Amino acid sequence: MTAGPDRTPLDRAFFDRPVLEVAPDLLGRVLVRRTPDGPIELRLTEVEAYAGPADPGSHAYRGRTERNAVMFGPPGHAYVYFTYGMWHCLNLVCGPEGHASGVLLRAGEVLDGHERAHQRRPKARNDHELAKGPARLATALGVDRRLDGSDVCGGPDSPLGILTGHPARPEQVLSGPRTGVGGEGATHPWRFWIDGDPSVSPYRAHTPRRRNSTRRQVGT
């Protein structure tokens, strides 16, 4: 049987574009997580764009470090970071090599592999909550720092891939401020989501923390 056009993997040229073009274009695409137990497929419903050195909200704003090195590499790779000492978040590097922009995958609808996702997210009350938020998405898919640098355009042997899926229509896509981002980047309308989709996470504005509190790490 020949796979339909919606099963065509996205190539590197898709990601080798400005981040504000790539981010909304990811909505409706299908993220594939290949595990030893079988695949999990997820339709992306919410993302955030981070523009590297030009964006105070980005991990790459102050330059290259050991932690964010993947962001400065070629587009079409996964950048996975650890935050709050307990959660992972999954991002996709885009734009030209060396530019360090990326898209945070905030939420999605599990299409296949529900049982495997529920095993990782036993507290999810229903399928819509499995990947409702970036930490939940990474947990449901079994994503951690070991996948940092994975080539999502690397073919069926890669642990991650992106299929064409059914891109959201322009009239379905809304945008607004990014969740939890403060400072100069607080008002950038670089969060994109599919209007009315139940898997989209709730928006939360940035909350300043006291000097002796643990600093929150947000974005990419």
C-alpha positions, 0 to 999 in steps of 0.5 A: 500500500502506498502512503498518502501525501499526509504521511510524507516526511517533512524535509530539511528545507521546511525547517530552513526558513525564518522561525516565524514562518516555520512555527505556525506552519507546524500546526496540524503536522504529525510528530512521530516518536519511535520507541522500542515499544512502538510508535506514538504519533501526535498532531501538533496543536500549539507551538511557540517561536524563539528567535535566538540572539534577537530574542530576549526570551530565547536560551540562545540570546546570550550566545552558544553554551554546551546546553544550547549548542544544538540550536546553533547547528543545522535546521531540522534537529531536536533541541531538548532541555531540562527545566525545574529539575524535573521536566523536559521540553522538546523544540525543533531547530529552524532557520540557517545554521548558526542562527539558533532559532527554534520552535517549542512544541507546546501541545498536541493530540495523540493520534496513535499509541494512546496506550503507550502515552497513557503509561507515561502519563497515568494522571491524564484524565483523558486523551486531550490531557496527554500532551496538553503543555510542553512538559506533558508532551515530552513525558507522553512521548518519552522525550529526554536529554538523550534525544537532544540533537536527534535529526527529525529529517533522518528517516525511519531510523531516527527516534523523531520525525515530522510528517506532512499531516493536515496543516491548519488552515490560516483562519484556524490559527490564532497567535498571542504572547508566549507563556511565562515569558517576561521582560522585553519578549513578554509581548511578542505574539509568537505563540501559535495555536489551533483555535478551539482545539481541546489539547491546547494548554492554558495561557499563563503570563510571566510571574516575577519570582523573588530573588531567592527563588529558583529561576524559571527557564522558559522558551528556547 
